[in-house]
Amino acid sequence: MAKKDIDWSNLGFGYMKTDYRYVSEFKDGKWDDGKLIDDDMIVMSECACVLQYAQTCFEGLKAYTTEDGKIVCFRPDLNAERMADTAKRLEMPVIPTDKFIDAVVQTVKANADWVPPYGSGATLYIRPYMFGKNPVIGVKPADEYEFRVFTTPVGPYFKGGAKPITITVSDFDRAAPRGTGNIKAGLNYAMSLHPIMEAHRNGFAENMYLDPATRTKVEETGGANFLFVTKDGTVVTPKSDSILPSITRRSLMTVAEEVLGMKVEHREVLFSELGDFAECGLCGTAAVISPVGKIVHKDGEICFPSGMEEMGPTIKKLYDTLTGIQMGRIEGPAGWVKEIM
Ligand SMILES: *Cc1c(COP(=O)(O)O)cnc(C)c1O
């Protein structure tokens, strides 16, 4: 084994082709055994269901090297469960959890040379995904699918410290009540491209989406859940049926409650109460938590007391504890860290 010659700590978040990817095909009502291949190209019909009707979904997780030199990933069983929920909502076949985890393990092992070393801050991003492949012109689900897993090394999310970001409140809605906001479907991202580009053009890092029905409650951003901290140190995360259940956010809530002994609330969060919070962050696999310093909206702005220079103290403690568990420096709840090799 020879690690690739990459300047790990200066990697960005982009796609880089690695040596192997996993593919399993669903045909005649069943999955085949699946295999690793080196060809990164996919050839399919011009009328493939994914191309015409966007029948596709994905997951995202990371593999990384722990302090004692093991390659691990974090709670892949929850990614498998979430992909199963997504698949059902999109009339796609479910990948059994053991097949999903086996595919992740095989792909990471085959690309072990691409897993960044401990301490570099970089990780190997893992992208499991599935799409409807056969030609479909009358609207209906495909009969044939591919489930694939590829990996790509990604750099440290925060280069030179986690500076709080400024976000804005989008005039667009992310997900309808009783729609598809709670599943990880490509379609939720297609419609978010215009709002995020508008936000960037206006100088903001991210969009806060409100609930479409009343526009009074906080939902999430395009790709991360919110976490707030009250002035007396309670961790509050918004609850709604149209929020994607972030594994990072759920893990942070468990860490807050069970490891750090903090008070945790998972409840509806009104936009009008945001000014009462001391800290705000965005939770997702990519950054674990990105601190938010300011929210700009049409009637003014909300500046969190934690400021624009560094993470607030509670978010910092949550961040350090969860990343410590992930990296094997702190003992976490049983079964959270899955050893790959
Ligand atoms: C993937 C995703 C998240 C973050 O989920 P994690 O499991 O923590 O990576 C949050 N919101 C949306 C909309 C997402 O697609």
The ligand as an ORCA input file, in Angstrom:
! r2SCAN-3c Opt
* xyz 0 1
  C     -27.384     15.442      3.622
  C     -28.191     16.573      4.133
  C     -28.013     17.088      5.438
  C     -26.920     16.617      6.368
  O     -27.083     15.293      6.754
  P     -25.867     14.471      7.387
  O     -26.420     13.103      7.505
  O     -25.558     15.079      8.681
  O     -24.731     14.594      6.419
  C     -28.863     18.093      5.868
  N     -29.813     18.608      5.056
  C     -29.994     18.153      3.797
  C     -31.049     18.762      2.964
  C     -29.191     17.125      3.301
  O     -29.388     16.684      2.061
*
